[in-house]
Amino acid sequence: MRSRKNYLTFNQKKKRITPKLIREIFSWLSITLAAVAVACALVFFFGMQVMVIGDSMEPLLSNGQKVLVDRALSKIISPKTGDIVVFLPNGNTNSHYYVKRIVAKAGDTVQITDGTLYINGEPSKEDDDYFDKMEDAGIASNPIKLKSGEYFVLGDNRNSSEDSRSANIGIVSESMIVGKAWFKFAYEDAHFGPILDNY
């Protein structure tokens, strides 16, 4: 008597390469490449994160708060009055980053008299409305005419800020500016939101 052997066989469907499958593969590849491109662009534009040192930008920005810096667009479009910029004083790479507000740009004449900021001989209305009178005029006690590519910056917390009034910082040139502060992280948590540039 012959013994029978049972063999199990499975019918396997061979996958065929069809135009539909090729389209699907290319679709996934396109989505992946687009996602990588967007991620690279975001890192390039906003990848730099800077911590605010001190209380010179209160109440808008607090000590220890982090901001994202737009490094690219600020090189294409020059910063304007009211923008908050991040810079290294005198280009000193050993210094911490300073975060201050531009109050005057090239062509303007700046002076601080009796605690009030004057631009081109006129008192700055925004300063009177939003900021305290300055106790120390520093180097701006005499008129300063800004040349091409020069900016005068102040902290929002005027009486607790080391800024363009200080001789060791002085006028900020375009080459010192790393970028424009674009987004701020909320101090208490990881949420973030846009920084309002103007007063």
LOFISE-860291 format. One record per atom (N, C-alpha, C): residue in one letter; x, y, z. Coordinates in steps of 0.02 Angstrom, whole numbers, padded with zeros to 5 digits, always signed. Example, Ala and Ser with C-alpha at 12.3 -4.5 7.8 and 13.67 -1.06 7.14 Angstrom:
A+00660-00284+00390;A+00615-00225+00390;A+00660-00165+00390;S+00642-00112+00354;S+00684-00053+00357;S+00645+00002+00394;
END
This chain:
M+00042-00060+00000;M+00000+00000+00000;M+00044+00063+00000;R+00028+00107-00046;R+00069+00167-00053;R+00045+00223-00007;S+00092+00254+00028;S+00073+00310+00071;S+00066+00373+00029;R+00013+00409+00046;R+00001+00472+00009;R+00029+00531+00048;K+00061+00574+00013;K+00086+00636+00045;K+00041+00694+00024;N+00020+00731+00076;N-00022+00789+00061;N+00022+00852+00056;Y+00015+00886+00004;Y+00051+00948-00006;Y+00001+01006-00009;L+00015+01058+00030;L-00027+01117+00027;L+00003+01165-00024;T-00038+01188-00066;T-00014+01236-00116;T-00054+01301-00109;F-00017+01355-00117;F-00049+01421-00114;F-00043+01455-00182;N-00098+01480-00200;N-00096+01518-00263;N-00075+01589-00248;Q-00018+01608-00270;Q+00006+01676-00258;Q-00004+01717-00321;K-00034+01774-00308;K-00045+01820-00364;K+00018+01860-00376;K+00042+01858-00434;K+00101+01898-00449;K+00079+01970-00460;K+00116+02016-00426;K+00100+02086-00435;K+00128+02109-00502;R+00085+02139-00539;R+00107+02164-00604;R+00116+02239-00600;I+00168+02264-00633;I+00181+02336-00635;I+00135+02366-00687;T+00089+02407-00661;T+00041+02439-00705;T+00052+02515-00705;P+00025+02548-00754;P+00031+02622-00755;P+00003+02653-00691;K-00050+02623-00664;K-00081+02650-00603;K-00032+02645-00544;L+00004+02587-00539;L+00052+02577-00485;L+00110+02627-00492;I+00133+02638-00553;I+00187+02685-00565;I+00166+02756-00545;R+00104+02774-00563;R+00078+02840-00543;R+00075+02848-00468;E+00055+02795-00433;E+00051+02796-00360;E+00120+02806-00329;I+00169+02770-00355;I+00238+02775-00329;I+00264+02846-00338;F+00254+02874-00399;F+00277+02942-00412;F+00241+02993-00370;S+00177+02980-00356;S+00138+03026-00313;S+00168+03028-00243;W+00184+02969-00214;W+00214+02966-00147;W+00283+02998-00146;L+00321+02986-00198;L+00388+03016-00202;L+00383+03092-00205;S+00336+03118-00244;S+00326+03191-00250;S+00308+03222-00183;I+00262+03189-00147;I+00240+03215-00082;I+00298+03215-00033;T+00338+03161-00033;T+00396+03157+00012;T+00447+03211-00003;L+00462+03221-00068;L+00511+03272-00088;L+00486+03342-00071;A+00421+03354-00080;A+00392+03420-00064;A+00397+03433+00011;A+00383+03382+00052;A+00387+03389+00125;A+00459+03404+00146;V+00508+03370+00116;V+00578+03383+00132;V+00597+03454+00112;A+00574+03476+00053;A+00590+03544+00029;A+00561+03597+00076;V+00498+03587+00099;V+00467+03635+00145;V+00505+03636+00211;A+00523+03577+00236;A+00561+03572+00299;A+00627+03609+00294;C+00662+03600+00238;C+00727+03634+00228;C+00717+03710+00225;A+00664+03732+00190;A+00651+03804+00185;A+00636+03833+00253;L+00597+03798+00294;L+00580+03823+00361;L+00642+03828+00405;V+00686+03777+00400;V+00748+03779+00439;V+00791+03837+00417;F+00794+03847+00351;F+00836+03901+00324;F+00811+03970+00345;F+00744+03980+00341;F+00715+04045+00356;F+00709+04056+00432;F+00684+04006+00468;F+00667+04016+00538;F+00705+03970+00585;G+00756+03937+00560;G+00789+03885+00599;G+00828+03911+00659;M+00847+03974+00658;M+00888+03999+00713;M+00843+04020+00771;Q+00860+03994+00829;Q+00822+04009+00889;Q+00867+04047+00938;V+00843+04103+00963;V+00883+04145+01007;V+00846+04156+01072;M+00883+04155+01127;M+00853+04168+01192;M+00862+04242+01211;V+00809+04272+01236;V+00812+04342+01258;V+00849+04344+01325;I+00900+04387+01328;I+00938+04396+01390;I+00918+04462+01422;G+00895+04460+01484;G+00876+04521+01520;G+00804+04542+01507;D+00784+04597+01539;D+00714+04619+01535;D+00706+04682+01493;S+00753+04694+01446;S+00752+04756+01407;S+00695+04760+01357;M+00663+04703+01341;M+00609+04705+01292;M+00541+04692+01324;E+00538+04695+01390;E+00473+04686+01423;E+00428+04746+01408;P+00362+04737+01403;P+00325+04675+01418;P+00319+04627+01359;L+00342+04646+01299;L+00334+04603+01240;L+00372+04538+01246;L+00435+04542+01268;L+00478+04483+01274;L+00510+04482+01343;S+00511+04423+01375;S+00538+04417+01443;S+00606+04383+01443;N+00642+04393+01496;N+00707+04360+01505;N+00698+04284+01500;G+00740+04252+01459;G+00737+04180+01451;G+00688+04157+01398;Q+00648+04202+01371;Q+00601+04183+01318;Q+00639+04172+01253;K+00612+04127+01211;K+00647+04112+01148;K+00609+04141+01089;V+00648+04164+01040;V+00618+04189+00978;V+00650+04154+00918;L+00611+04146+00865;L+00637+04120+00803;L+00657+04179+00759;V+00712+04170+00724;V+00740+04226+00686;V+00736+04212+00611;D+00709+04260+00575;D+00707+04257+00502;D+00774+04285+00477;R+00816+04239+00453;R+00883+04260+00432;R+00888+04279+00359;A+00839+04256+00318;A+00845+04266+00247;A+00810+04327+00220;L+00745+04334+00236;L+00706+04389+00209;L+00734+04457+00230;S+00762+04460+00291;S+00789+04524+00315;S+00851+04544+00275;K+00882+04496+00241;K+00940+04513+00199;K+00917+04539+00131;I+00856+04518+00111;I+00828+04540+00047;I+00792+04607+00056;I+00750+04610+00109;I+00712+04670+00124;I+00743+04702+00186;S+00768+04762+00179;S+00801+04795+00236;S+00752+04806+00293;P+00776+04798+00356;P+00733+04810+00413;P+00708+04882+00413;K+00649+04891+00442;K+00619+04958+00444;K+00607+04979+00517;T+00590+05042+00526;T+00575+05068+00593;T+00517+05029+00622;G+00526+05007+00685;G+00474+04968+00718;G+00490+04894+00719;D+00534+04871+00674;D+00553+04800+00673;D+00595+04783+00734;I+00588+04721+00757;I+00631+04696+00811;I+00684+04653+00780;V+00747+04672+00791;V+00802+04636+00759;V+00847+04602+00810;V+00882+04551+00786;V+00930+04514+00826;V+00999+04530+00797;F+01045+04550+00840;F+01111+04569+00814;F+01166+04553+00865;L+01227+04553+00839;L+01287+04546+00881;L+01321+04614+00883;P+01327+04646+00942;P+01357+04713+00944;P+01428+04713+00917;N+01440+04758+00870;N+01506+04764+00838;N+01528+04699+00805;G+01479+04656+00789;G+01494+04592+00756;G+01532+04543+00800;N+01532+04554+00865;N+01571+04513+00912;N+01537+04444+00921;T+01567+04393+00892;T+01538+04325+00894;T+01543+04294+00964;N+01581+04323+01008;N+01586+04298+01077;N+01531+04327+01122;S+01495+04375+01096;S+01442+04407+01135;S+01377+04367+01129;H+01330+04378+01174;H+01264+04348+01166;H+01225+04391+01116;Y+01172+04362+01087;Y+01131+04399+01040;Y+01089+04451+01076;Y+01085+04510+01047;Y+01043+04564+01074;Y+00978+04567+01033;V+00923+04578+01067;V+00857+04584+01035;V+00830+04654+01051;K+00825+04697+01001;K+00803+04766+01012;K+00758+04790+00955;R+00726+04847+00966;R+00681+04876+00917;R+00715+04933+00879;I+00709+04934+00813;I+00735+04989+00772;I+00690+05050+00781;V+00720+05106+00800;V+00682+05169+00808;V+00700+05220+00755;A+00757+05210+00721;A+00778+05257+00669;A+00823+05220+00620;K+00821+05243+00557;K+00860+05209+00505;K+00903+05261+00467;A+00939+05236+00417;A+00984+05279+00377;A+00949+05343+00354;G+00984+05399+00362;G+00957+05464+00341;G+00924+05502+00398;D+00905+05466+00451;D+00873+05499+00509;D+00925+05530+00555;T+00903+05582+00589;T+00944+05612+00643;T+00909+05597+00709;V+00947+05567+00755;V+00919+05545+00819;V+00947+05588+00875;Q+00903+05606+00923;Q+00926+05640+00984;Q+00876+05625+01040;I+00902+05618+01101;I+00859+05608+01159;I+00867+05669+01204;T+00812+05704+01213;T+00812+05766+01254;T+00757+05761+01306;D+00775+05774+01369;D+00727+05771+01424;D+00687+05706+01424;G+00722+05651+01409;G+00691+05585+01412;G+00649+05567+01352;T+00644+05612+01303;T+00603+05600+01243;T+00647+05587+01182;L+00626+05540+01141;L+00661+05524+01079;L+00639+05571+01024;Y+00687+05604+00993;Y+00673+05648+00936;Y+00702+05617+00873;I+00661+05614+00821;I+00684+05590+00756;I+00676+05648+00707;N+00731+05669+00678;N+00732+05725+00630;N+00700+05788+00661;G+00716+05799+00726;G+00693+05859+00760;G+00622+05856+00787;E+00587+05801+00773;E+00518+05795+00796;E+00513+05741+00850;P+00476+05756+00905;P+00468+05704+00957;P+00431+05644+00930;S+00454+05584+00948;S+00422+05523+00925;S+00357+05512+00963;K+00301+05515+00927;K+00235+05509+00959;K+00227+05439+00990;E+00253+05388+00955;E+00249+05319+00980;E+00283+05313+01048;D+00340+05346+01054;D+00377+05343+01117;D+00337+05371+01175;D+00305+05428+01163;D+00265+05460+01215;D+00206+05416+01235;D+00177+05382+01184;D+00117+05342+01196;D+00131+05275+01230;Y+00188+05244+01212;Y+00199+05174+01233;Y+00256+05164+01283;F+00303+05209+01286;F+00363+05196+01326;F+00375+05250+01379;D+00412+05230+01432;D+00429+05278+01485;D+00481+05327+01459;K+00483+05385+01490;K+00535+05434+01474;K+00603+05405+01494;M+00653+05418+01454;M+00719+05390+01466;M+00759+05431+01515;E+00785+05398+01566;E+00824+05433+01617;E+00895+05447+01591;D+00919+05405+01545;D+00988+05414+01520;D+00987+05418+01444;A+01009+05475+01418;A+01011+05484+01345;A+01073+05452+01314;G+01124+05441+01355;G+01186+05411+01329;G+01217+05452+01274;I+01241+05418+01222;I+01275+05453+01168;I+01226+05494+01125;A+01160+05481+01136;A+01110+05517+01096;A+01090+05584+01128;S+01127+05605+01179;S+01113+05672+01208;S+01131+05726+01156;N+01175+05709+01109;N+01191+05752+01053;N+01161+05721+00990;P+01143+05762+00940;P+01113+05734+00879;P+01160+05684+00844;I+01131+05629+00821;I+01169+05578+00783;I+01135+05569+00716;K+01174+05581+00662;K+01148+05571+00594;K+01168+05502+00571;L+01118+05461+00553;L+01131+05392+00533;L+01150+05389+00459;K+01205+05353+00446;K+01229+05346+00377;K+01195+05285+00344;S+01212+05273+00282;S+01184+05216+00245;S+01199+05150+00282;G+01148+05109+00289;G+01156+05044+00321;G+01161+05046+00397;E+01144+05104+00427;E+01148+05111+00500;E+01079+05116+00531;Y+01073+05089+00592;Y+01010+05090+00629;Y+01022+05110+00702;F+00973+05143+00731;F+00975+05159+00802;F+00922+05115+00835;V+00943+05076+00885;V+00897+05028+00916;V+00890+05043+00991;L+00830+05030+01016;L+00816+05038+01087;L+00777+04977+01112;G+00784+04963+01177;G+00742+04912+01208;G+00675+04943+01224;D+00622+04903+01226;D+00555+04929+01242;D+00552+04952+01315;N+00590+04917+01358;N+00593+04936+01429;N+00651+04986+01435;R+00638+05047+01415;R+00690+05097+01402;R+00739+05109+01459;N+00715+05105+01521;N+00760+05120+01577;N+00794+05058+01605;S+00788+05003+01569;S+00824+04942+01589;S+00851+04908+01527;S+00884+04948+01485;S+00907+04921+01421;S+00976+04948+01402;E+01018+04903+01380;E+01083+04922+01351;E+01073+04920+01276;D+01076+04977+01244;D+01059+04981+01173;D+01103+05032+01137;S+01078+05063+01084;S+01118+05110+01045;S+01139+05172+01085;R+01108+05184+01142;R+01130+05241+01185;R+01197+05225+01218;S+01211+05160+01226;S+01273+05139+01261;S+01332+05143+01214;A+01387+05172+01238;A+01447+05180+01196;A+01474+05113+01173;N+01467+05060+01214;N+01495+04995+01194;N+01452+04958+01143;I+01392+04983+01129;I+01350+04954+01076;I+01345+05005+01019;G+01319+05063+01034;G+01316+05117+00984;G+01270+05101+00925;I+01286+05132+00870;I+01246+05124+00809;I+01254+05053+00784;V+01199+05023+00761;V+01200+04955+00735;V+01202+04957+00659;S+01253+04927+00631;S+01258+04926+00558;S+01224+04863+00531;E+01205+04866+00468;E+01170+04810+00436;E+01208+04745+00442;S+01275+04749+00439;S+01316+04689+00441;S+01313+04654+00509;M+01295+04691+00562;M+01290+04661+00629;M+01224+04623+00639;I+01174+04640+00598;I+01108+04611+00607;I+01105+04540+00580;V+01086+04494+00624;V+01081+04422+00606;V+01014+04410+00572;G+00963+04444+00593;G+00897+04436+00563;G+00844+04471+00604;K+00782+04460+00582;K+00725+04492+00614;K+00689+04441+00658;A+00672+04462+00719;A+00634+04418+00764;A+00565+04409+00734;W+00547+04346+00722;W+00487+04331+00683;W+00431+04302+00726;F+00448+04251+00765;F+00399+04219+00809;F+00427+04215+00879;K+00383+04218+00928;K+00404+04210+00998;K+00369+04150+01028;F+00406+04113+01069;F+00377+04059+01107;F+00346+04088+01171;A+00286+04065+01187;A+00255+04088+01249;A+00300+04067+01307;Y+00307+04111+01355;Y+00355+04099+01409;Y+00338+04036+01449;E+00273+04023+01460;E+00253+03968+01504;E+00254+03901+01469;D+00244+03899+01403;D+00238+03834+01370;D+00270+03837+01302;A+00256+03785+01262;A+00290+03779+01198;A+00252+03812+01141;H+00196+03844+01154;H+00159+03878+01101;H+00198+03939+01078;F+00187+03957+01015;F+00220+04017+00992;F+00173+04058+00948;G+00190+04122+00939;G+00148+04165+00898;G+00190+04219+00867;P+00162+04255+00818;P+00200+04307+00784;P+00216+04366+00830;I+00274+04396+00818;I+00292+04457+00853;I+00264+04515+00814;L+00229+04560+00847;L+00203+04619+00814;L+00259+04669+00807;D+00276+04686+00744;D+00334+04728+00732;D+00325+04800+00755;N+00268+04828+00736;N+00260+04899+00749;N+00232+04912+00818;Y+00236+04974+00839;Y+00217+04993+00907;Y+00144+04978+00920;
END
